[in-house]
Amino acid sequence: MHTRTSKLAGLAVTVPALAIGSAPLAAADPVPGGQPADQTISELNAEGYSVAINWVGGPSTLSLSECKVNSIHNPNRGVPALPSSSVTVYVDVQCPDESSNS
């Protein structure tokens, strides 16, 4: 009976590993802070996502090319993933303080 339990326990570990191993790879999101915010947003739009901006610091009146992305919140993590055209990605954008530029 001990052998039977060991085989079942091994199977229980193998099945989830197979399920994870066969999951489709999702397209990688741009890396926050790697480029100006306007480029990150353009990349996400090009992938078909709608983008909403969370202004987390600095004035929102500056051009996005002067700002950086702190983080990207892409809720499209399900399997299978939803079509990107039906997903809104939230981007945390921080702009420099205008008073520090003078």
N, C-alpha and C positions, 0 to 999 in steps of 0.2 A: 504494500500500500504506500510506503514511503516513496518508491520509484514513481508511482502514478502521480503523486502530488508534485514531485520535482518536474515531471514532464509538463504538467499543466501550468506550473509557475513559469517555466521557460517559455511556453506558448504565449502566456499573458504578456510577457515582456517583448516577444518578437512581433506580435501583431501590431501594437502601437508604433513600433519602430518602422515597420513596413508602411504604415499609413503616413507617417511623417516623411519617410523617404520618397514616397510617390507624390507628395503634394507639389503642385506646379509652382515654379519660381515666379514671384511677382517682380515687376519692373522696379528698380531701385529709385527711391525718391532722391532729389538733389540733396547735397550735404549742406546743412545750415552753416552760414558764415563763410562758405567757400567762394562765394561770388556776390555781387551786389543783388539786392532784393528784386530789382526788376528782371534780372536774368533768371533767377530761381522761379519767379512767378510765370515768366514766359515759358520755361521748360515744362512746368506743371500744366499750363494751358495747352501747350503743344501735345501733351499726352492725353488731352481730352477732359481734364478735370476743371471744375469750377473752383475758383480760388477766393477765399474770404480772408481779409487782412485783419489781424488783431494788432492794434498799435500798442506796443508795450513800453515805449519810451521815446522821448524826443518829439519834435513837432511833426505832425502828419502833413504839413504843408510843403515839406522838402520833396524833391524828386526821389523816387524809389532807387535810382541809381546811386544816391548818396547814403542809402540805408543798408542795413544788413538783416539777415534772417537769423533769429535766435533758435527757432524750432519749427518743425513742420508736423502737423497733426493730420495724418491721413487715416481716416476711419475704415478704409477699404482693405481690411485684413481677413475677411472671411474666405472660406474655401467652399465653392469657387468664388472668386472675387467678383464684385459687381462691375458692370461696364463703367469705365472711368467717366463717361458722359453723365452718369447719374450720381456722381459722388462730389461733394464739396470738401476740398482740402483747406484746412485753416493754417495760416502762416503767421507766426509771431514776428513782427517787424519792429526794429529799433533804429531810430534815426539819431544822428548826433545832435547835441544841444546847440542851437544856433548861436547862443551867447558865447560859447567856447571857441567859435570860429573867428571872432573879431580880434 
